[in-house]
Amino acid sequence: MKLCLLHSKPILLTLLPRQVFTVCLLYEINKGKSSPWHPYFLHLPRSYSILAAFGELETQALQVDYAIWAAQKAVAKAKYEWEQAFTLMKELKLKPPLLTFRAWIWATGTISSRTLHIPWDEAGCLCPVGDLFNYAAPTEDPDSFENVENWQNEHAKDDLDIHHSQRLTDGGYEEDVAAYCFYAKKNYNVGEQVLLSYGTYTNLELLEYYGFLLEDNPNEKVFIPLDLDMYSLSCWPKESLYIHQNGRPSFALMCALRLWATPLQQRKSIGHLAYSGCPISKGNEIYVMKWIGKKCDALLKEIPTSVEEDKSLVHLMDKMEEYENLGEWVKKASAVFGGEFGDNNILKAAYGVEGDDELTSLVRTKMLIDRWKLAVQWRLMYKTVVARCISYCTDIVNSLSTQ
């Protein structure tokens, strides 16, 4: 694809590889049926729910500050990169619909969610068929590599290299065969879906790059606001101070809070205990657990909707197709949830684009509500983990208090 851009080399030098790839994709789309990739393009999704596609309504529906900031940053970045590449796209005489920000978001969504890593281009590559695998979150559970050794022994006659059975990744480009190779980490039964691990991602990261969430994500990380002095006491980056999906505070978060809860004059002498992950004292541990529990409880009370309200809203979204029209559904939702539907926000956001016919407006509405549902699901998962953390901390406090 990139040969088409050689005559625009001065502009290319100012663009990132990902931007160049995005322009190339739109250029090929512009060719229509004359592009050799046309059959592949026909099977690509018509839209993506990545964070860069979020409007103000969906962004605010995330409710949590760092998630809202992540969505706003993704949108701003996409707009900046689109504006940078706009002159090049005009030089290539792309059709007007392909020059729009909406088209750019579609192309970046395709690249963000479907490309595979290759050693000679950091933008990656599109791989028809190879991009059909759904995601399986990687875990440290040794069972995820079940039966690999047995499979190797049973098929020794095939003279397969043993490193294929021991690999930790699901695939990669292999220079010796000049092909992108995929490997199953377990035995699959006939009719069973083959899943691929794209890497370790939190739900917010999955939403940002791929446009979906996992209800049970072993790699989920939930962040709660901390005081500046707590960050300054930690020798770990902020990304290490989080709560696990099961509600347990991370190793780094516990170390930082144990040290913070220690009187200033004693910190130097017991610092080695805190940094090694050891409890400093029963009193210190109870204080830290109570502090986390109270912080999480206050956090849940500050967020506009509760866990139960979010569950009800997701349930209502699942039943949306049972209503005769969107207006009827919005009326029902407004009566139950009020604020989030104030002044018909959903209808305004969906039908607020001039020039769209009724069918286009309906399609746009469906896309908007799909993104909005993802935002509600994300905040529900966030609150669920925070609630688990409260229960975990309460159990630890009760256990220590009875000792």
Wavefront OBJ file of the C-alpha trace (Angstrom):
o trace
v 0.000 0.000 0.000
v 2.680 2.485 0.967
v 4.104 2.750 -2.561
v 1.186 5.036 -3.375
v 2.595 7.706 -1.077
v 6.123 8.037 -2.396
v 5.369 11.236 -4.310
v 4.295 12.873 -1.017
v 7.543 12.124 0.801
v 7.917 15.582 2.468
v 4.555 15.163 4.188
v 5.267 11.535 5.035
v 8.328 12.526 7.020
v 6.084 14.433 9.454
v 3.711 11.519 10.041
v 3.977 8.554 12.365
v 3.977 5.038 10.849
v 0.472 4.499 12.211
v -0.771 7.649 10.456
v 0.825 6.547 7.183
v -0.844 3.152 7.511
v -4.200 4.819 8.178
v -3.878 6.962 5.047
v -2.875 3.895 3.012
v -5.921 1.998 4.223
v -8.250 4.839 3.244
v -6.453 5.117 -0.111
v -7.138 1.458 -0.837
v -10.757 1.845 0.255
v -10.967 4.765 -2.157
v -10.148 2.407 -5.063
v -13.343 0.477 -4.524
v -13.564 -2.834 -6.383
v -10.286 -2.180 -8.182
v -8.368 -2.710 -4.946
v -7.054 -6.269 -4.564
v -8.032 -5.956 -0.903
v -11.699 -5.197 -1.691
v -13.061 -8.665 -0.696
v -11.275 -8.316 2.655
v -12.620 -4.797 3.230
v -16.191 -6.053 2.731
v -15.812 -8.247 5.811
v -14.461 -5.544 8.121
v -16.778 -4.078 10.794
v -18.678 -0.954 9.741
v -17.788 0.803 12.989
v -15.669 0.460 16.125
v -16.351 1.342 19.750
v -12.797 2.325 20.658
v -12.385 5.271 23.045
v -11.434 7.599 20.183
v -14.965 7.111 18.811
v -16.610 8.209 22.065
v -18.692 11.379 22.075
v -19.268 13.584 25.102
v -22.289 11.559 26.250
v -20.457 8.226 26.294
v -17.321 9.794 27.767
v -19.182 11.295 30.721
v -21.025 8.001 31.199
v -17.720 6.460 32.296
v -18.121 8.556 35.498
v -14.592 7.897 36.814
v -12.089 10.725 36.332
v -9.150 8.744 34.950
v -11.398 6.873 32.494
v -12.982 10.116 31.305
v -9.509 11.604 30.863
v -8.392 8.537 28.871
v -11.354 8.917 26.486
v -10.815 12.652 26.062
v -7.120 12.076 25.397
v -7.884 9.364 22.809
v -10.310 11.644 20.947
v -7.922 14.617 21.026
v -5.052 12.470 19.776
v -7.134 11.060 16.922
v -8.239 14.541 15.845
v -4.681 15.843 15.934
v -3.381 12.952 13.816
v -6.269 13.337 11.359
v -5.570 17.045 10.940
v -1.873 16.298 10.382
v -2.675 13.800 7.623
v -5.517 15.768 6.010
v -3.334 17.552 3.432
v -1.860 14.248 2.271
v -5.311 12.686 1.928
v -6.470 15.619 -0.206
v -3.378 15.275 -2.406
v -4.298 11.635 -2.933
v -7.774 12.805 -4.052
v -9.717 10.706 -1.601
v -13.486 10.941 -1.939
v -15.120 13.464 0.458
v -16.601 10.792 2.802
v -13.112 9.318 3.260
v -11.695 12.704 4.254
v -13.961 13.018 7.280
v -12.962 12.486 10.886
v -15.559 9.709 11.039
v -13.709 7.822 8.286
v -10.394 8.415 10.061
v -11.798 6.936 13.267
v -12.997 3.880 11.347
v -9.571 3.388 9.756
v -7.690 3.897 13.022
v -10.122 1.524 14.711
v -9.388 -1.097 12.073
v -5.648 -0.697 12.558
v -5.799 -0.472 16.353
v -7.952 -3.562 16.786
v -6.809 -5.811 13.940
v -3.118 -5.314 13.133
v -0.439 -7.871 13.937
v 3.131 -7.077 14.939
v 5.852 -7.347 12.306
v 9.557 -6.587 12.829
v 10.042 -4.198 9.891
v 7.177 -1.735 10.538
v 6.018 -0.546 13.959
v 2.549 0.187 12.552
v 2.007 -3.558 12.138
v 0.123 -5.282 9.330
v -3.391 -6.401 8.481
v -3.695 -10.157 8.135
v -6.909 -11.491 6.569
v -8.167 -14.575 8.437
v -5.428 -14.082 11.049
v -7.444 -11.232 12.530
v -10.589 -13.308 13.066
v -9.574 -14.746 16.445
v -11.421 -13.446 19.486
v -9.480 -12.468 22.591
v -8.523 -14.615 25.563
v -6.871 -12.816 28.453
v -3.444 -14.254 29.347
v -3.065 -15.621 32.842
v -0.277 -17.118 34.902
v -2.314 -20.279 35.388
v -0.198 -23.214 34.207
v -3.426 -24.940 33.135
v -3.596 -22.509 30.236
v -0.847 -24.565 28.660
v -2.584 -27.849 29.419
v -1.649 -30.958 27.488
v 0.951 -29.164 25.348
v 3.688 -31.569 26.382
v 1.441 -34.592 25.785
v 0.457 -33.214 22.404
v 4.146 -32.828 21.531
v 4.943 -36.389 22.524
v 1.987 -37.820 20.627
v 3.006 -35.985 17.468
v 6.760 -36.463 17.695
v 6.675 -38.253 14.374
v 5.756 -34.923 12.774
v 9.228 -33.691 13.699
v 7.895 -30.422 15.139
v 10.362 -28.153 16.918
v 9.936 -28.347 20.666
v 10.138 -24.561 21.027
v 6.721 -24.342 19.357
v 5.174 -26.221 22.281
v 6.920 -24.080 24.875
v 6.236 -20.647 23.410
v 4.464 -18.115 25.600
v 2.898 -16.166 22.739
v 0.070 -17.219 20.449
v 1.733 -16.096 17.262
v 4.321 -14.011 15.525
v 6.105 -13.371 12.262
v 8.805 -15.982 11.639
v 11.537 -14.994 9.212
v 12.670 -18.548 8.437
v 9.313 -19.323 6.814
v 8.452 -15.701 5.852
v 4.989 -16.069 7.345
v 2.919 -15.076 10.357
v 2.443 -18.242 12.383
v -0.172 -18.999 15.042
v 0.105 -21.697 17.714
v -2.568 -23.243 19.898
v -1.660 -23.387 23.593
v -4.145 -26.172 24.293
v -5.994 -28.940 22.518
v -9.213 -27.728 20.894
v -12.263 -29.894 20.265
v -14.140 -29.836 16.967
v -16.499 -26.850 16.926
v -14.772 -25.117 19.839
v -13.798 -21.484 19.338
v -10.050 -20.880 19.002
v -9.021 -17.838 21.037
v -5.933 -15.684 20.757
v -4.157 -13.644 23.422
v -3.356 -10.151 22.146
v -1.477 -9.319 25.339
v -2.157 -8.230 28.917
v -4.775 -5.466 29.042
v -7.053 -3.888 31.612
v -10.660 -3.332 30.610
v -10.014 0.358 29.966
v -7.124 -0.573 27.680
v -9.252 -3.150 25.868
v -11.849 -0.457 25.365
v -9.254 2.019 24.129
v -7.564 -0.257 21.583
v -10.163 -2.887 20.696
v -13.586 -1.556 21.638
v -14.754 -4.352 23.950
v -14.614 -5.420 27.608
v -14.237 -8.656 29.533
v -16.683 -9.261 32.351
v -14.121 -11.407 34.132
v -10.721 -9.948 33.276
v -7.870 -11.413 35.372
v -5.671 -8.474 34.344
v -8.077 -5.765 35.467
v -6.637 -2.882 37.521
v -8.768 -0.353 39.361
v -7.215 2.889 40.548
v -8.440 4.967 43.488
v -7.379 8.558 44.238
v -4.412 8.835 46.608
v -2.855 11.806 48.363
v 0.300 13.270 46.851
v 2.445 12.247 49.827
v 1.390 8.625 49.305
v 2.699 8.731 45.755
v 5.929 10.395 46.892
v 6.586 7.651 49.440
v 6.351 4.929 46.813
v 9.367 3.821 44.803
v 6.995 2.246 42.264
v 5.278 4.042 39.375
v 1.681 5.183 39.831
v 0.520 2.401 37.507
v 1.572 -0.111 40.183
v -0.728 1.354 42.838
v -4.027 -0.333 42.061
v -6.653 -2.834 43.189
v -6.813 -6.284 41.612
v -9.961 -7.630 39.997
v -10.605 -9.780 43.091
v -10.556 -6.698 45.329
v -7.085 -7.127 46.802
v -4.796 -4.074 46.886
v -1.653 -4.528 44.790
v 1.713 -5.314 46.365
v 3.009 -1.813 45.608
v -0.123 -0.108 46.966
v 0.121 -2.003 50.261
v 3.825 -1.195 50.587
v 3.236 2.515 49.988
v 0.322 2.744 52.424
v 2.087 0.776 55.158
v 4.981 3.193 54.991
v 2.648 6.214 54.843
v 0.780 4.968 57.948
v 4.062 4.744 59.888
v 5.103 7.757 62.023
v 7.619 9.936 60.206
v 10.444 9.318 62.672
v 10.130 5.532 62.277
v 9.941 5.296 58.492
v 13.669 5.045 57.911
v 14.129 2.183 60.349
v 11.243 0.059 59.091
v 11.371 1.030 55.420
v 12.997 -2.272 54.475
v 9.998 -4.154 55.895
v 7.510 -2.051 53.951
v 9.382 -2.392 50.680
v 9.712 -6.150 51.097
v 5.935 -6.454 51.370
v 5.892 -7.462 55.041
v 3.245 -6.155 57.450
v 4.858 -3.686 59.847
v 2.575 -4.371 62.796
v -0.965 -5.501 63.495
v -1.981 -1.940 64.325
v -0.435 -0.607 61.117
v -2.160 -3.273 59.023
v -5.574 -2.566 60.589
v -5.118 1.180 60.040
v -4.185 0.707 56.381
v -7.064 -1.673 55.706
v -9.552 0.648 57.391
v -8.210 3.580 55.384
v -8.585 1.730 52.065
v -12.064 0.549 52.997
v -13.219 4.063 53.941
v -11.629 5.527 50.807
v -13.421 3.024 48.595
v -16.713 3.535 50.400
v -16.480 7.315 49.988
v -15.577 6.853 46.331
v -18.678 4.767 45.632
v -20.874 7.349 47.351
v -19.433 10.153 45.193
v -20.233 8.400 41.899
v -23.676 9.378 40.551
v -25.098 5.864 40.160
v -24.881 2.713 42.255
v -23.919 -0.817 41.266
v -27.568 -1.893 41.321
v -28.654 1.080 39.200
v -25.981 0.303 36.618
v -27.034 -3.352 36.521
v -30.626 -2.275 35.915
v -29.542 0.127 33.181
v -27.510 -2.536 31.365
v -30.487 -4.898 31.642
v -32.755 -2.234 30.159
v -30.284 -1.671 27.294
v -30.323 -5.394 26.553
v -34.109 -5.197 26.184
v -34.080 -2.088 23.974
v -35.053 -4.035 20.841
v -38.305 -5.080 22.511
v -39.594 -1.493 22.281
v -41.345 -0.210 19.166
v -39.113 2.844 18.822
v -36.216 4.627 20.466
v -38.430 7.358 21.891
v -40.502 4.826 23.829
v -37.368 3.218 25.226
v -35.862 6.585 26.233
v -39.135 7.520 27.956
v -39.042 4.291 29.962
v -35.358 4.751 30.840
v -35.882 8.405 31.780
v -38.610 7.469 34.239
v -36.281 5.025 35.957
v -32.870 6.705 35.737
v -33.604 10.399 35.213
v -30.296 12.292 35.198
v -28.450 10.417 32.501
v -31.431 10.912 30.189
v -32.038 14.549 31.107
v -33.359 16.742 28.280
v -33.361 13.691 25.974
v -29.552 13.603 25.814
v -29.612 10.304 23.944
v -31.962 11.559 21.240
v -30.032 14.803 20.832
v -26.698 13.030 20.528
v -28.075 10.496 18.060
v -30.105 12.823 15.865
v -27.953 15.913 16.188
v -26.176 15.548 12.809
v -27.702 17.592 10.023
v -28.266 15.980 6.634
v -28.742 12.412 7.901
v -31.792 10.518 6.692
v -33.890 8.390 9.036
v -31.995 5.161 8.337
v -28.617 6.844 8.901
v -29.904 8.338 12.141
v -31.066 4.921 13.337
v -27.681 3.399 12.543
v -25.936 6.257 14.325
v -28.245 5.806 17.307
v -27.427 2.098 17.538
v -23.695 2.837 17.426
v -24.034 5.521 20.097
v -26.010 3.292 22.429
v -23.521 0.448 21.911
v -20.718 2.765 23.044
v -22.817 4.120 25.878
v -23.558 0.583 27.049
v -19.828 -0.185 27.083
v -19.247 2.913 29.220
v -21.915 1.793 31.691
v -20.509 -1.738 31.751
v -17.010 -0.388 32.406
v -18.114 1.775 35.340
v -20.164 -1.145 36.701
v -17.075 -3.361 36.664
v -15.059 -0.575 38.292
v -17.579 -0.215 41.118
v -17.811 -3.983 41.536
v -14.050 -4.231 42.104
v -14.137 -1.291 44.536
v -16.963 -2.997 46.461
v -14.927 -6.221 46.558
v -12.036 -4.264 47.991
v -14.245 -2.962 50.801
v -15.281 -6.526 51.652
v -11.681 -7.739 51.499
v -10.430 -4.967 53.798
v -13.304 -5.531 56.232
v -12.515 -9.245 56.425
v -8.820 -8.549 57.124
v -9.662 -5.997 59.829
v -12.104 -8.400 61.519
v -9.591 -11.242 61.341
v -6.759 -9.164 62.831
v -8.986 -7.696 65.534
v -9.870 -11.148 66.881
v -6.265 -12.329 67.093
l 1 2 3 4 5 6 7 8 9 10 11 12 13 14 15 16 17 18 19 20 21 22 23 24 25 26 27 28 29 30 31 32 33 34 35 36 37 38 39 40 41 42 43 44 45 46 47 48 49 50 51 52 53 54 55 56 57 58 59 60 61 62 63 64 65 66 67 68 69 70 71 72 73 74 75 76 77 78 79 80 81 82 83 84 85 86 87 88 89 90 91 92 93 94 95 96 97 98 99 100 101 102 103 104 105 106 107 108 109 110 111 112 113 114 115 116 117 118 119 120 121 122 123 124 125 126 127 128 129 130 131 132 133 134 135 136 137 138 139 140 141 142 143 144 145 146 147 148 149 150 151 152 153 154 155 156 157 158 159 160 161 162 163 164 165 166 167 168 169 170 171 172 173 174 175 176 177 178 179 180 181 182 183 184 185 186 187 188 189 190 191 192 193 194 195 196 197 198 199 200 201 202 203 204 205 206 207 208 209 210 211 212 213 214 215 216 217 218 219 220 221 222 223 224 225 226 227 228 229 230 231 232 233 234 235 236 237 238 239 240 241 242 243 244 245 246 247 248 249 250 251 252 253 254 255 256 257 258 259 260 261 262 263 264 265 266 267 268 269 270 271 272 273 274 275 276 277 278 279 280 281 282 283 284 285 286 287 288 289 290 291 292 293 294 295 296 297 298 299 300 301 302 303 304 305 306 307 308 309 310 311 312 313 314 315 316 317 318 319 320 321 322 323 324 325 326 327 328 329 330 331 332 333 334 335 336 337 338 339 340 341 342 343 344 345 346 347 348 349 350 351 352 353 354 355 356 357 358 359 360 361 362 363 364 365 366 367 368 369 370 371 372 373 374 375 376 377 378 379 380 381 382 383 384 385 386 387 388 389 390 391 392 393 394 395 396 397 398 399 400 401 402 403
